[in-house]
Amino acid sequence: MISRFSLTTCNSGICPVFSSREVPGWRMANNVFGRTNVKNTRLQIRPYQTGVIDLWRACNLIVPWNNPVSDIERKLQVNPELFLVGLLAGKIVATVFGGYDGHRGWINYLAVYPDHQRQGFGRQIVAVVEDKLRAMGCPKINLQVRESNTGVISFYKAVGYTDDAVISLGKRLVDDPEYDA
Ligand SMILES: CC(C)(COP(=O)(O)OP(=O)(O)OC[C@H]1O[C@@H](n2cnc3c(N)ncnc32)[C@H](O)[C@@H]1OP(=O)(O)O)[C@@H](O)C(=O)NCCC(=O)NCCS
């Protein structure tokens, strides 16, 4: 059962944490929220590189009905510039897999290695893909959260997403080859 919650960016189209003119990072967040614990380690955010599947596995994002190898191959054919990795000392610690269908932007495969979470890296990589989508003319981002993963909703709300109150439906067109996780 893959009933999902659906979240979207705020209606203004401007994330309350970062404007499109801000370099994504923690200084802005500190200004807005008056934080004292500055988390300003910056990810190097780059186009896709090999080595993301271990991260997705560590974050429980690999499910039997989605073959990650097939997903990567397909993504490299459509908006590959929105498939980003976040590097620390040359090692992939974060990913995001953006898309734009001409009406809505989408975010998938957002992940930060568990031992690097809560350091602002998810916020940084989301802000970069949002800026890229905004530059493409995308007015709104949608995303889906598995029912089994509702804990992540606090993150999305913290970076400006709200509940769209929609029912998400899907129809499989191609069965992926089985992936041996
Ligand atoms: C979602 C995810 C990418 C967030 O990455 P992260 O680097 O930990 O997020 P950040 O450190 O940028 O968090 C920003 C803010 O979001 C909120 N937040 C993040 N994780 C949270 C959690 N588990 N519980 C409550 N709030 C959370 C906090 O407000 C946080 O700020 P704070 O740490 O100063 O309080 C990461 O938890 C992850 O990889 N999860 C597993 C994969 C997954 O579920 N992906 C989404 C699929 S839809």
The ligand as a Gaussian input file, in Angstrom:
#p B3LYP/6-31G(d) Opt

LIG

0 1
 C       14.699000      14.074000       5.365000
 C       16.200000      14.263000       5.508000
 C       16.795000      14.336000       4.093000
 C       16.471000      15.547000       6.271000
 O       17.859000      15.784000       6.209000
 P       18.669000      16.521000       7.406000
 O       19.990000      16.884000       6.846000
 O       18.643000      15.704000       8.617000
 O       17.753000      17.803000       7.635000
 P       18.256000      19.216000       8.245000
 O       19.344000      18.996000       9.220000
 O       18.516000      20.134000       7.109000
 O       16.938000      19.632000       9.039000
 C       16.362000      20.914000       8.904000
 C       15.276000      21.014000       9.924000
 O       14.253000      20.058000       9.655000
 C       13.724000      19.587000      10.890000
 N       13.984000      18.148000      11.004000
 C       14.870000      17.420000      10.281000
 N       14.804000      16.126000      10.628000
 C       13.872000      16.042000      11.586000
 C       13.350000      14.979000      12.349000
 N       13.784000      13.714000      12.188000
 N       12.408000      15.240000      13.275000
 C       11.968000      16.514000      13.473000
 N       12.429000      17.581000      12.770000
 C       13.361000      17.333000      11.836000
 C       14.386000      20.364000      11.983000
 O       13.640000      21.547000      12.201000
 C       15.698000      20.707000      11.349000
 O       16.319000      21.778000      11.948000
 P       17.113000      21.544000      13.363000
 O       17.963000      20.326000      13.191000
 O       17.916000      22.774000      13.523000
 O       16.055000      21.386000      14.385000
 C       16.838000      13.076000       6.278000
 O       16.173000      12.948000       7.523000
 C       16.768000      11.750000       5.558000
 O       17.610000      11.430000       4.711000
 N       15.753000      10.919000       5.879000
 C       15.648000       9.577000       5.312000
 C       15.252000       9.612000       3.863000
 C       13.865000      10.197000       3.664000
 O       12.937000       9.908000       4.382000
 N       13.764000      11.050000       2.612000
 C       12.504000      11.710000       2.282000
 C       11.644000      10.836000       1.473000
 S       10.055000      11.609000       1.163000

